[in-house]
Amino acid sequence: MNKAFDFLRLHKEVAFATVENGKPRLRVFQIMKLEDTMLYFVTSPTKAVYCQLQKNSAIEILSMEGNISVRLWGNAVFDVDDDIAREIYATNPVLPRLYKHYTDLAYFRLNLVGLDYFDLMPTPPLFEHYDF
């Protein structure tokens, strides 16, 4: 499992899927902070993704590079500590350019349910599954 989180630390851009009216919605997101097995994200409360997460908190993310992919799924939880929200805002150079104050954003974490790690390089390919 450590290799999956090490991979995510190096590959922070992920395909991020939500659900709207029973249909998948996919976009690229960035992991803003990764601490142990906790992944943090941020969005604007005016965006469709925020509304989707308020109605259905189920999310799935996928990161891939070369022959390795990591897929995680769980639920978005909007209970991020204020100190972590401030840190995320202060350490990401794009956020202050787009939003005047850190409180203009909605911060959430992934309450992890499962993780799959795939490495297609070895023969046979390596597949590891983890439930949380």
TIGU-152399 format. One record per atom (N, C-alpha, C): residue in three letters; x, y, z; residue number from 1; atom name. Coordinates in steps of 0.001 Angstrom, whole numbers. Layout:
! residues N
SITE  type       c1       c2       c3  seq  atom
SITE   ALA        X        Y        Z  NUM    CA
...
This chain:
! residues 132
SITE  type       c1       c2       c3  seq  atom
SITE   MET      823    -1192        0    1     N
SITE   MET        0        0        0    1    CA
SITE   MET      868     1257        0    1     C
SITE   ASN     2011     1205      646    2     N
SITE   ASN     2893     2379      687    2    CA
SITE   ASN     3300     2826     -708    2     C
SITE   LYS     3547     1860    -1599    3     N
SITE   LYS     3961     2238    -2951    3    CA
SITE   LYS     2852     2985    -3680    3     C
SITE   ALA     1594     2690    -3375    4     N
SITE   ALA      479     3413    -3995    4    CA
SITE   ALA      483     4874    -3542    4     C
SITE   PHE      677     5118    -2257    5     N
SITE   PHE      679     6497    -1763    5    CA
SITE   PHE     1952     7240    -2165    5     C
SITE   ASP     3069     6517    -2259    6     N
SITE   ASP     4286     7139    -2783    6    CA
SITE   ASP     4066     7572    -4231    6     C
SITE   PHE     3392     6741    -5002    7     N
SITE   PHE     3072     7073    -6393    7    CA
SITE   PHE     2200     8331    -6455    7     C
SITE   LEU     1179     8413    -5595    8     N
SITE   LEU      281     9572    -5590    8    CA
SITE   LEU      997    10855    -5173    8     C
SITE   ARG     2003    10750    -4320    9     N
SITE   ARG     2767    11939    -3927    9    CA
SITE   ARG     3500    12530    -5137    9     C
SITE   LEU     3860    11686    -6078   10     N
SITE   LEU     4576    12135    -7274   10    CA
SITE   LEU     3637    12467    -8437   10     C
SITE   HIS     2424    11963    -8387   11     N
SITE   HIS     1462    12129    -9482   11    CA
SITE   HIS      154    12670    -8917   11     C
SITE   LYS      129    13957    -8643   12     N
SITE   LYS     -989    14586    -7940   12    CA
SITE   LYS    -2188    14908    -8826   12     C
SITE   GLU    -2005    14928   -10134   13     N
SITE   GLU    -3129    15170   -11028   13    CA
SITE   GLU    -3856    13846   -11243   13     C
SITE   VAL    -5150    13874   -10989   14     N
SITE   VAL    -5934    12646   -11056   14    CA
SITE   VAL    -7211    12871   -11852   14     C
SITE   ALA    -7698    11808   -12465   15     N
SITE   ALA    -9051    11814   -13016   15    CA
SITE   ALA    -9980    11665   -11816   15     C
SITE   PHE   -10963    12534   -11728   16     N
SITE   PHE   -11815    12638   -10538   16    CA
SITE   PHE   -13264    12483   -10978   16     C
SITE   ALA   -13916    11418   -10534   17     N
SITE   ALA   -15279    11121   -10975   17    CA
SITE   ALA   -16281    11323    -9850   17     C
SITE   THR   -17378    11982   -10196   18     N
SITE   THR   -18517    12144    -9302   18    CA
SITE   THR   -19741    11586   -10020   18     C
SITE   VAL   -20888    11726    -9369   19     N
SITE   VAL   -22147    11260    -9952   19    CA
SITE   VAL   -23128    12420    -9973   19     C
SITE   GLU   -23826    12574   -11102   20     N
SITE   GLU   -24882    13579   -11208   20    CA
SITE   GLU   -26063    12955   -11940   20     C
SITE   ASN   -27208    12943   -11279   21     N
SITE   ASN   -28417    12346   -11865   21    CA
SITE   ASN   -28164    10921   -12357   21     C
SITE   GLY   -27425    10158   -11574   22     N
SITE   GLY   -27157     8767   -11906   22    CA
SITE   GLY   -26118     8542   -12987   22     C
SITE   LYS   -25480     9621   -13458   23     N
SITE   LYS   -24478     9500   -14518   23    CA
SITE   LYS   -23113     9949   -14000   23     C
SITE   PRO   -22043     9295   -14472   24     N
SITE   PRO   -20710     9702   -14044   24    CA
SITE   PRO   -20324    11053   -14645   24     C
SITE   ARG   -19586    11822   -13875   25     N
SITE   ARG   -19016    13093   -14327   25    CA
SITE   ARG   -17527    13038   -13995   25     C
SITE   LEU   -16703    13302   -14999   26     N
SITE   LEU   -15260    13139   -14858   26    CA
SITE   LEU   -14558    14438   -15180   26     C
SITE   ARG   -13541    14763   -14382   27     N
SITE   ARG   -12701    15927   -14642   27    CA
SITE   ARG   -11321    15669   -14025   27     C
SITE   VAL   -10373    16534   -14340   28     N
SITE   VAL    -9042    16430   -13750   28    CA
SITE   VAL    -9013    17282   -12492   28     C
SITE   PHE    -8499    16720   -11433   29     N
SITE   PHE    -8355    17394   -10151   29    CA
SITE   PHE    -6910    17256    -9702   29     C
SITE   GLN    -6539    18025    -8715   30     N
SITE   GLN    -5210    17901    -8130   30    CA
SITE   GLN    -5344    17560    -6658   30     C
SITE   ILE    -4570    16571    -6217   31     N
SITE   ILE    -4496    16272    -4793   31    CA
SITE   ILE    -3746    17433    -4158   31     C
SITE   MET    -4382    18137    -3245   32     N
SITE   MET    -3786    19324    -2637   32    CA
SITE   MET    -2886    19001    -1454   32     C
SITE   LYS    -3190    17898     -792   33     N
SITE   LYS    -2383    17474      354   33    CA
SITE   LYS    -2600    15980      526   33     C
SITE   LEU    -1519    15270      802   34     N
SITE   LEU    -1597    13843     1076   34    CA
SITE   LEU     -842    13606     2368   34     C
SITE   GLU    -1555    13112     3354   35     N
SITE   GLU     -972    12877     4676   35    CA
SITE   GLU    -1329    11460     5093   35     C
SITE   ASP     -334    10586     5166   36     N
SITE   ASP     -559     9157     5411   36    CA
SITE   ASP    -1500     8617     4335   36     C
SITE   THR    -2725     8232     4704   37     N
SITE   THR    -3689     7742     3717   37    CA
SITE   THR    -4830     8744     3501   37     C
SITE   MET    -4627     9975     3943   38     N
SITE   MET    -5658    11011     3819   38    CA
SITE   MET    -5330    11922     2641   38     C
SITE   LEU    -6268    12025     1704   39     N
SITE   LEU    -6119    12892      534   39    CA
SITE   LEU    -7074    14068      679   39     C
SITE   TYR    -6543    15274      430   40     N
SITE   TYR    -7326    16499      553   40    CA
SITE   TYR    -7473    17161     -814   40     C
SITE   PHE    -8641    17754    -1022   41     N
SITE   PHE    -8961    18435    -2268   41    CA
SITE   PHE    -9632    19765    -1953   41     C
SITE   VAL    -9740    20598    -2978   42     N
SITE   VAL   -10412    21890    -2821   42    CA
SITE   VAL   -11163    22210    -4108   42     C
SITE   THR   -12292    22887    -3943   43     N
SITE   THR   -13065    23355    -5087   43    CA
SITE   THR   -13809    24615    -4692   43     C
SITE   SER   -14396    25245    -5654   44     N
SITE   SER   -15221    26419    -5389   44    CA
SITE   SER   -16650    25960    -5109   44     C
SITE   PRO   -17297    26566    -4121   45     N
SITE   PRO   -18694    26205    -3864   45    CA
SITE   PRO   -19643    26626    -4981   45     C
SITE   THR   -19148    27351    -5966   46     N
SITE   THR   -19990    27749    -7099   46    CA
SITE   THR   -19903    26770    -8270   46     C
SITE   LYS   -19021    25783    -8182   47     N
SITE   LYS   -18825    24841    -9288   47    CA
SITE   LYS   -19797    23660    -9209   47     C
SITE   ALA   -20036    23067   -10361   48     N
SITE   ALA   -20939    21923   -10444   48    CA
SITE   ALA   -20448    20753    -9593   48     C
SITE   VAL   -19143    20546    -9538   49     N
SITE   VAL   -18611    19419    -8767   49    CA
SITE   VAL   -18994    19543    -7288   49     C
SITE   TYR   -19011    20749    -6771   50     N
SITE   TYR   -19409    20952    -5375   50    CA
SITE   TYR   -20867    20539    -5173   50     C
SITE   CYS   -21723    20967    -6070   51     N
SITE   CYS   -23151    20605    -5986   51    CA
SITE   CYS   -23329    19096    -6102   51     C
SITE   GLN   -22579    18474    -7003   52     N
SITE   GLN   -22657    17023    -7158   52    CA
SITE   GLN   -22263    16311    -5870   52     C
SITE   LEU   -21199    16781    -5237   53     N
SITE   LEU   -20725    16150    -3999   53    CA
SITE   LEU   -21685    16378    -2838   53     C
SITE   GLN   -22397    17487    -2850   54     N
SITE   GLN   -23389    17737    -1806   54    CA
SITE   GLN   -24569    16767    -1936   54     C
SITE   LYS   -24918    16408    -3159   55     N
SITE   LYS   -26043    15496    -3392   55    CA
SITE   LYS   -25641    14029    -3270   55     C
SITE   ASN   -24405    13720    -3687   56     N
SITE   ASN   -23903    12348    -3654   56    CA
SITE   ASN   -22400    12428    -3432   56     C
SITE   SER   -21963    12055    -2256   57     N
SITE   SER   -20557    12237    -1876   57    CA
SITE   SER   -19622    11173    -2449   57     C
SITE   ALA   -20143    10204    -3192   58     N
SITE   ALA   -19307     9138    -3749   58    CA
SITE   ALA   -18357     9696    -4805   58     C
SITE   ILE   -17075     9356    -4671   59     N
SITE   ILE   -16076     9755    -5659   59    CA
SITE   ILE   -15136     8598    -5940   59     C
SITE   GLU   -14522     8659    -7113   60     N
SITE   GLU   -13474     7721    -7479   60    CA
SITE   GLU   -12408     8521    -8203   60     C
SITE   ILE   -11151     8219    -7898   61     N
SITE   ILE   -10056     8907    -8573   61    CA
SITE   ILE    -9104     7880    -9166   61     C
SITE   LEU    -8392     8325   -10214   62     N
SITE   LEU    -7435     7463   -10892   62    CA
SITE   LEU    -6220     8285   -11278   62     C
SITE   SER    -5046     7753   -10955   63     N
SITE   SER    -3791     8355   -11377   63    CA
SITE   SER    -3012     7293   -12142   63     C
SITE   MET    -2395     7710   -13240   64     N
SITE   MET    -1663     6742   -14056   64    CA
SITE   MET     -429     7384   -14662   64     C
SITE   GLU      628     6623   -14710   65     N
SITE   GLU     1872     7030   -15371   65    CA
SITE   GLU     2553     5768   -15853   65     C
SITE   GLY     2812     5689   -17134   66     N
SITE   GLY     3472     4502   -17686   66    CA
SITE   GLY     2648     3260   -17446   66     C
SITE   ASN     3251     2280   -16814   67     N
SITE   ASN     2592      994   -16560   67    CA
SITE   ASN     1928      899   -15194   67     C
SITE   ILE     1928     1981   -14442   68     N
SITE   ILE     1380     1956   -13083   68    CA
SITE   ILE      129     2814   -13016   68     C
SITE   SER     -886     2292   -12345   69     N
SITE   SER    -2074     3083   -12062   69    CA
SITE   SER    -2544     2808   -10642   69     C
SITE   VAL    -3134     3849   -10050   70     N
SITE   VAL    -3691     3754    -8703   70    CA
SITE   VAL    -5113     4282    -8778   70     C
SITE   ARG    -6054     3467    -8308   71     N
SITE   ARG    -7459     3853    -8286   71    CA
SITE   ARG    -7942     3808    -6842   71     C
SITE   LEU    -8618     4883    -6415   72     N
SITE   LEU    -9146     4970    -5054   72    CA
SITE   LEU   -10609     5376    -5121   72     C
SITE   TRP   -11384     4964    -4139   73     N
SITE   TRP   -12782     5377    -4089   73    CA
SITE   TRP   -13228     5492    -2639   73     C
SITE   GLY   -14256     6296    -2485   74     N
SITE   GLY   -14801     6549    -1155   74    CA
SITE   GLY   -15784     7694    -1219   74     C
SITE   ASN   -15798     8503     -166   75     N
SITE   ASN   -16754     9602      -65   75    CA
SITE   ASN   -16060    10896      305   75     C
SITE   ALA   -16567    11983     -247   76     N
SITE   ALA   -16063    13313       82   76    CA
SITE   ALA   -16647    13726     1430   76     C
SITE   VAL   -15774    14223     2296   77     N
SITE   VAL   -16194    14696     3618   77    CA
SITE   VAL   -15678    16122     3776   77     C
SITE   PHE   -16591    17050     4028   78     N
SITE   PHE   -16263    18475     4109   78    CA
SITE   PHE   -16032    18905     5559   78     C
SITE   ASP   -15128    18225     6251   79     N
SITE   ASP   -14841    18560     7643   79    CA
SITE   ASP   -13357    18894     7864   79     C
SITE   VAL   -12735    19492     6858   80     N
SITE   VAL   -11295    19776     6915   80    CA
SITE   VAL   -11024    20870     7942   80     C
SITE   ASP   -10060    20606     8794   81     N
SITE   ASP    -9645    21546     9829   81    CA
SITE   ASP    -9193    22869     9206   81     C
SITE   ASP    -9494    23956     9877   82     N
SITE   ASP    -9164    25284     9359   82    CA
SITE   ASP    -7663    25455     9123   82     C
SITE   ASP    -6826    24896     9986   83     N
SITE   ASP    -5376    25011     9793   83    CA
SITE   ASP    -4929    24315     8506   83     C
SITE   ILE    -5530    23186     8203   84     N
SITE   ILE    -5191    22478     6969   84    CA
SITE   ILE    -5684    23271     5762   84     C
SITE   ALA    -6873    23843     5849   85     N
SITE   ALA    -7398    24671     4748   85    CA
SITE   ALA    -6459    25853     4485   85     C
SITE   ARG    -6020    26511     5534   86     N
SITE   ARG    -5090    27636     5383   86    CA
SITE   ARG    -3779    27181     4740   86     C
SITE   GLU    -3277    26030     5175   87     N
SITE   GLU    -2027    25494     4617   87    CA
SITE   GLU    -2177    25188     3131   87     C
SITE   ILE    -3267    24542     2758   88     N
SITE   ILE    -3504    24209     1351   88    CA
SITE   ILE    -3539    25479      511   88     C
SITE   TYR    -4265    26469      978   89     N
SITE   TYR    -4379    27737      244   89    CA
SITE   TYR    -3017    28421      117   89     C
SITE   ALA    -2262    28449     1200   90     N
SITE   ALA     -979    29162     1224   90    CA
SITE   ALA       96    28462      395   90     C
SITE   THR       23    27140      267   91     N
SITE   THR     1096    26409     -409   91    CA
SITE   THR      807    26130    -1879   91     C
SITE   ASN     -371    26505    -2353   92     N
SITE   ASN     -691    26323    -3762   92    CA
SITE   ASN     -687    27686    -4444   92     C
SITE   PRO      261    27946    -5334   93     N
SITE   PRO      382    29282    -5921   93    CA
SITE   PRO     -805    29708    -6797   93     C
SITE   VAL    -1597    28768    -7275   94     N
SITE   VAL    -2720    29109    -8144   94    CA
SITE   VAL    -3915    29635    -7342   94     C
SITE   LEU    -4179    29040    -6197   95     N
SITE   LEU    -5385    29398    -5440   95    CA
SITE   LEU    -5451    30884    -5075   95     C
SITE   PRO    -4397    31496    -4528   96     N
SITE   PRO    -4490    32923    -4206   96    CA
SITE   PRO    -4657    33827    -5430   96     C
SITE   ARG    -4232    33371    -6589   97     N
SITE   ARG    -4440    34154    -7807   97    CA
SITE   ARG    -5902    34144    -8238   97     C
SITE   LEU    -6593    33056    -7948   98     N
SITE   LEU    -7969    32901    -8401   98    CA
SITE   LEU    -9021    33299    -7359   98     C
SITE   TYR    -8648    33181    -6089   99     N
SITE   TYR    -9594    33437    -5005   99    CA
SITE   TYR    -8947    34353    -3983   99     C
SITE   LYS    -9685    35398    -3559  100     N
SITE   LYS    -9121    36413    -2668  100    CA
SITE   LYS    -8766    35874    -1292  100     C
SITE   HIS    -9534    34927     -796  101     N
SITE   HIS    -9336    34456      576  101    CA
SITE   HIS    -9553    32948      629  101     C
SITE   TYR    -8867    32303     1525  102     N
SITE   TYR    -8988    30846     1618  102    CA
SITE   TYR   -10417    30415     1945  102     C
SITE   THR   -11185    31267     2574  103     N
SITE   THR   -12563    30920     2930  103    CA
SITE   THR   -13519    30992     1734  103     C
SITE   ASP   -13021    31434      582  104     N
SITE   ASP   -13843    31443     -631  104    CA
SITE   ASP   -13964    30049    -1245  104     C
SITE   LEU   -13260    29090     -678  105     N
SITE   LEU   -13191    27740    -1229  105    CA
SITE   LEU   -13805    26712     -287  105     C
SITE   ALA   -14114    25548     -839  106     N
SITE   ALA   -14621    24421      -58  106    CA
SITE   ALA   -13543    23338      -49  106     C
SITE   TYR   -13135    22931     1134  107     N
SITE   TYR   -12073    21948     1315  107    CA
SITE   TYR   -12708    20629     1745  107     C
SITE   PHE   -12229    19543     1153  108     N
SITE   PHE   -12765    18241     1537  108    CA
SITE   PHE   -11672    17189     1477  108     C
SITE   ARG   -11955    16077     2115  109     N
SITE   ARG   -11021    14952     2126  109    CA
SITE   ARG   -11739    13729     1591  109     C
SITE   LEU   -10952    12766     1161  110     N
SITE   LEU   -11498    11499      688  110    CA
SITE   LEU   -11549    10537     1860  110     C
SITE   ASN   -12762    10160     2263  111     N
SITE   ASN   -12936     9105     3248  111    CA
SITE   ASN   -12795     7791     2483  111     C
SITE   LEU   -11608     7247     2522  112     N
SITE   LEU   -11204     6139     1663  112    CA
SITE   LEU   -11925     4841     2023  112     C
SITE   VAL   -12477     4186      990  113     N
SITE   VAL   -13140     2893     1147  113    CA
SITE   VAL   -12291     1786      528  113     C
SITE   GLY   -11674     2069     -630  114     N
SITE   GLY   -10877     1052    -1296  114    CA
SITE   GLY    -9796     1648    -2174  114     C
SITE   LEU    -8808      814    -2478  115     N
SITE   LEU    -7668     1229    -3297  115    CA
SITE   LEU    -7210       36    -4114  115     C
SITE   ASP    -6939      265    -5387  116     N
SITE   ASP    -6332     -743    -6257  116    CA
SITE   ASP    -5027     -188    -6807  116     C
SITE   TYR    -3997    -1000    -6762  117     N
SITE   TYR    -2681     -647    -7307  117    CA
SITE   TYR    -2370    -1646    -8416  117     C
SITE   PHE    -2079    -1132    -9622  118     N
SITE   PHE    -1750    -1973   -10765  118    CA
SITE   PHE     -354    -1618   -11268  118     C
SITE   ASP      452    -2639   -11520  119     N
SITE   ASP     1735    -2451   -12204  119    CA
SITE   ASP     1792    -3499   -13312  119     C
SITE   LEU     1729    -3028   -14551  120     N
SITE   LEU     1685    -3936   -15689  120    CA
SITE   LEU     3064    -4373   -16178  120     C
SITE   MET     4135    -3864   -15561  121     N
SITE   MET     5488    -4174   -16021  121    CA
SITE   MET     5905    -5616   -15723  121     C
SITE   PRO     5709    -6115   -14514  122     N
SITE   PRO     6160    -7494   -14266  122    CA
SITE   PRO     5263    -8523   -14961  122     C
SITE   THR     5772    -9740   -15076  123     N
SITE   THR     4989   -10848   -15601  123    CA
SITE   THR     4900   -11904   -14513  123     C
SITE   PRO     3734   -12203   -14030  124     N
SITE   PRO     2441   -11596   -14363  124    CA
SITE   PRO     2348   -10187   -13770  124     C
SITE   PRO     1426    -9374   -14281  125     N
SITE   PRO     1251    -8021   -13732  125    CA
SITE   PRO      899    -8076   -12244  125     C
SITE   LEU     1284    -7020   -11550  126     N
SITE   LEU     1032    -6925   -10111  126    CA
SITE   LEU     -297    -6197    -9890  126     C
SITE   PHE    -1158    -6820    -9108  127     N
SITE   PHE    -2417    -6195    -8717  127    CA
SITE   PHE    -2551    -6338    -7210  127     C
SITE   GLU    -2756    -5206    -6529  128     N
SITE   GLU    -2981    -5224    -5087  128    CA
SITE   GLU    -4258    -4460    -4802  128     C
SITE   HIS    -5121    -5040    -3977  129     N
SITE   HIS    -6380    -4412    -3586  129    CA
SITE   HIS    -6392    -4238    -2065  129     C
SITE   TYR    -6877    -3083    -1626  130     N
SITE   TYR    -6981    -2798     -193  130    CA
SITE   TYR    -8361    -2257      123  130     C
SITE   ASP    -8958    -2759     1190  131     N
SITE   ASP   -10206    -2218     1724  131    CA
SITE   ASP    -9871    -1454     2997  131     C
SITE   PHE   -10579     -363     3216  132     N
SITE   PHE   -10334      455     4405  132    CA
SITE   PHE   -11553      462     5309  132     C
